[in-house]
Amino acid sequence: MAEQAEHGATADVVAPEAPPAEAAPPPAAPAAKISPVGECAPLPHTVAGKIATANDLKAQGNEMFKAGELGKAASKYRTVFAYVNGLVHSSDAMNQYATKADRLTDEQQEAVTALKLSVNLNLAAVYIKQGKFDKAATVARKAIEIDADNAKAHLRLGQALMGTKSFDEAKKSLVHGAKLAPQEKLIRAELERWKQESAEWRAANKANAAKMFGGVFNQ
């Protein structure tokens, strides 16, 4: 009888109830977008927020530059433009296509222009220290496009051109910078360096040419 009770089905045996279905988990929240300013800082959606983030990036770049972390500093400086390059003023031809979140007031336009100038100058300084003189010249020229009367922009361009051994063009930039800021000691110092380096470079080229052509004629 025990065996029958264990294995035989009877009307008194009630099948166990199925466990209640587990509630579906709530949908996962979208991954937070990573901002260069913080590990999970939300991306700004207003003009003021974009400008503030860009200024934070510049400040971080400045600290990294002072610490000698040139690659990281350059990355911070370059990221600034991701936040401000799409912002337009009412006088800009692209204003008709801009959203409200990308339109600048007069005051904001001045702030963004000053920021772009400063960051281009800082980025040029980084590239010069890294020996990336072509890149330094490119961003220095961008700074000059923003403010043609900025002495530091012409200084940076002159330094970059000396690095590429474009001594004639470097002199023009440094002389122009000296005219814009006659009291700027760094520009005068760079002009003195230009005299020495350009003379050494020309002397070396002359000596190499003499060896090359002298060897040809002596054969």
matplotlib code that plots the C-alpha trace (Angstrom):
import matplotlib.pyplot as plt

x = [0.0, 2.9, 4.2, 0.8, 0.5, 3.9, 3.7, 0.0, -1.9, -5.2, -7.9, -6.8, -3.4, -3.3, -0.7, 1.5, 0.7, 3.2, 5.3, 4.1, 5.9, 8.6, 8.0, 9.9, 12.9, 12.5, 14.2, 17.8, 18.6, 20.6, 24.3, 25.4, 27.4, 30.9, 32.0, 35.6, 35.1, 34.0, 33.6, 29.9, 29.0, 25.9, 26.4, 25.2, 22.2, 22.3, 24.7, 25.7, 26.3, 28.4, 30.5, 31.0, 32.1, 34.5, 36.0, 36.3, 38.2, 40.5, 41.3, 42.0, 44.3, 46.1, 46.7, 48.0, 50.3, 51.8, 52.3, 54.1, 51.3, 51.4, 49.4, 46.5, 46.6, 46.4, 43.4, 41.6, 42.3, 41.1, 37.9, 37.0, 36.1, 33.6, 31.5, 31.9, 32.4, 28.7, 27.6, 26.6, 25.8, 22.8, 25.1, 26.4, 25.1, 24.5, 22.2, 19.1, 19.9, 20.9, 18.7, 17.9, 20.5, 23.2, 22.5, 24.9, 24.1, 26.5, 28.2, 28.4, 29.9, 32.7, 33.4, 33.5, 35.8, 38.2, 38.1, 38.9, 41.8, 43.2, 42.9, 44.5, 47.5, 47.8, 47.5, 50.2, 52.4, 51.8, 52.7, 55.9, 57.0, 56.2, 58.2, 55.0, 55.9, 53.6, 50.6, 51.7, 51.9, 48.4, 46.7, 48.8, 47.4, 43.9, 44.6, 45.7, 42.5, 40.6, 42.8, 45.4, 46.7, 47.5, 51.2, 51.4, 49.8, 52.5, 55.1, 53.7, 53.7, 57.3, 58.4, 56.7, 58.2, 61.7, 61.0, 60.3, 63.5, 61.3, 63.5, 62.5, 58.8, 59.6, 61.4, 58.4, 56.1, 58.4, 59.1, 55.4, 54.8, 57.5, 55.8, 52.5, 54.1, 57.4, 57.8, 57.3, 60.6, 59.9, 59.4, 62.7, 64.4, 63.0, 64.3, 67.8, 67.3, 66.3, 69.5, 71.6, 69.7, 69.2, 72.9, 74.0, 71.5, 72.8, 76.4, 75.7, 73.9, 76.8, 79.3, 77.3, 77.0, 80.7, 81.4, 79.0, 80.0, 83.6, 83.7, 82.2, 84.7, 87.7, 86.9]
y = [0.0, 2.3, 1.7, 2.4, 5.6, 6.8, 6.0, 5.6, 8.7, 9.2, 11.8, 13.2, 14.2, 17.9, 19.1, 21.7, 25.2, 26.7, 29.4, 33.0, 34.5, 36.8, 40.4, 41.6, 43.8, 47.4, 48.5, 49.4, 53.1, 54.3, 54.4, 57.8, 59.6, 60.2, 63.9, 64.9, 67.0, 64.1, 60.4, 60.4, 64.1, 64.7, 66.5, 70.0, 71.0, 74.8, 77.4, 78.4, 74.8, 74.2, 77.3, 76.3, 72.8, 74.2, 76.5, 73.6, 71.6, 74.5, 74.8, 71.0, 71.4, 74.2, 72.1, 69.2, 71.5, 72.7, 69.2, 68.3, 66.0, 67.4, 64.7, 64.9, 68.7, 68.7, 66.3, 68.6, 71.7, 70.0, 68.8, 72.4, 73.0, 70.1, 72.2, 75.7, 75.3, 74.7, 77.8, 80.8, 84.4, 86.1, 87.9, 84.5, 83.3, 79.9, 81.3, 80.5, 76.8, 76.9, 75.6, 77.8, 75.8, 76.9, 80.6, 83.1, 86.4, 89.3, 88.6, 84.9, 85.5, 87.6, 84.9, 82.1, 84.1, 84.8, 81.2, 79.9, 82.3, 81.3, 77.6, 77.8, 79.7, 77.1, 74.2, 75.8, 75.9, 72.2, 71.3, 73.3, 71.6, 68.2, 69.1, 69.0, 72.2, 71.8, 71.4, 74.3, 76.5, 75.5, 76.3, 79.5, 80.7, 79.9, 82.2, 84.9, 84.5, 85.2, 88.2, 89.4, 91.9, 89.3, 89.5, 86.1, 84.4, 85.8, 84.7, 81.1, 81.1, 82.3, 79.7, 76.9, 78.1, 78.1, 74.5, 73.7, 75.7, 78.2, 81.0, 83.7, 83.3, 82.9, 86.2, 88.0, 86.6, 87.5, 91.0, 91.6, 90.3, 92.7, 95.6, 94.7, 94.3, 96.2, 95.6, 91.9, 90.4, 86.9, 88.0, 89.9, 86.8, 84.7, 87.1, 86.7, 82.9, 83.3, 85.2, 82.4, 79.4, 80.8, 81.7, 78.2, 76.6, 78.6, 77.9, 74.2, 74.2, 76.1, 73.6, 70.7, 72.2, 72.8, 69.2, 67.9, 70.0, 70.2, 66.4, 66.4, 68.8, 67.0, 63.7]
z = [0.0, 0.7, -2.7, -4.3, -2.3, -3.4, -7.1, -7.9, -8.9, -6.9, -7.0, -3.6, -4.8, -5.6, -8.1, -6.6, -7.7, -10.2, -8.5, -9.4, -12.4, -11.4, -12.3, -15.3, -14.3, -15.1, -18.3, -17.8, -17.8, -20.8, -20.2, -19.1, -21.7, -20.7, -20.6, -20.8, -17.7, -15.4, -15.6, -15.9, -16.2, -18.4, -21.7, -21.5, -23.6, -23.2, -24.5, -21.0, -20.1, -23.2, -22.5, -18.9, -19.8, -22.4, -19.7, -17.4, -20.1, -20.6, -16.9, -16.8, -19.8, -18.1, -15.0, -17.1, -19.0, -15.8, -14.6, -17.9, -19.1, -22.6, -24.4, -21.9, -22.0, -25.8, -25.6, -23.2, -25.3, -28.5, -26.8, -26.0, -29.7, -29.7, -27.3, -28.8, -32.6, -33.2, -31.4, -33.6, -33.1, -34.7, -37.1, -38.3, -41.7, -40.1, -37.5, -39.5, -39.2, -35.5, -32.7, -29.7, -27.7, -30.1, -30.4, -28.6, -27.1, -27.7, -24.3, -24.9, -28.4, -26.9, -24.3, -26.9, -29.1, -26.3, -25.3, -28.8, -29.0, -25.7, -26.3, -29.7, -28.2, -25.4, -27.9, -30.0, -26.9, -26.2, -29.8, -29.7, -26.6, -28.2, -31.3, -33.4, -35.2, -38.2, -35.9, -33.8, -36.9, -37.9, -34.6, -34.3, -37.6, -36.4, -33.4, -35.8, -37.8, -34.6, -33.6, -36.1, -33.6, -30.9, -30.3, -28.6, -31.7, -33.9, -31.3, -31.3, -35.1, -35.2, -32.7, -34.7, -38.0, -36.4, -35.5, -39.2, -40.2, -42.1, -40.8, -43.2, -42.3, -38.7, -38.7, -40.2, -37.5, -34.7, -36.0, -36.4, -32.9, -31.6, -33.3, -31.6, -28.2, -28.1, -24.3, -24.5, -23.4, -24.6, -28.2, -28.1, -26.6, -29.5, -32.0, -30.5, -30.7, -34.3, -35.1, -33.6, -34.9, -38.4, -38.7, -37.5, -39.9, -42.9, -41.9, -41.7, -45.0, -46.6, -45.2, -46.4, -49.9, -50.0, -49.1, -51.6, -54.6, -53.6, -53.7, -57.2, -58.6, -56.9, -58.6]

ax = plt.figure().add_subplot(projection="3d")
ax.plot(x, y, z, "-o")
ax.set_aspect("equal")
plt.show()
